[in-house]
């Protein structure tokens, strides 16, 4: 839903969506036509890969990075809540770029993005 909402803004030139699980990409298609832009808009690029690997292996910089990982207690997701990951995200933002993150309701998710993104 987030990618489709972003693509509704004609000022965005490109939206890279990084999802670790192909099954999620496939399942999201069932929400068409609401998310149709994700699959049909030429500005939309779906990448099936781990977000940490994606940002570590590419040189692109972004104006906006939206992080919406599952809850930190889900297997394989906790690293996306780490200070290391948010520092990496900070290095991938252009000057004046905006990091956005979903706030988990998990009791152990006290790490704030403001304290970790340079």
C-alpha positions, 0 to 999 in steps of 0.5 A: 500500500505504501508504494502505491501511495507514493506512486500517486505523487507525480513528482516522484521519478522512481520508487524502489520497493525492496521486499525480502520475500517473493511471496509477499510481492505475489500476495500483494497483487491480490489487492489490485486494483488498489495497488495496481500502480506497483505492478504497472507504473514504469517508475515502480521497481520491485526488488526481492532482496534483503534490505541490508544487502540492497543498501550495502551493495548499491551506490544509489542515494534517495530523497526518501527512504521508508522502512516498514519491517515486520515486528522485531521478534519475527525471525530475520527482521531484528537487524532492520531495527538496529542502529547499524541499519539506520546508520546505513540508511542515513548514508543512503539519503541525499542531503536533506533526505527524509527517513521514515519508519513504521513504529513498532509497538514492541516493548523492546523497540525503544531505539529512536531513529533520530538518535541513530540516523546522522 
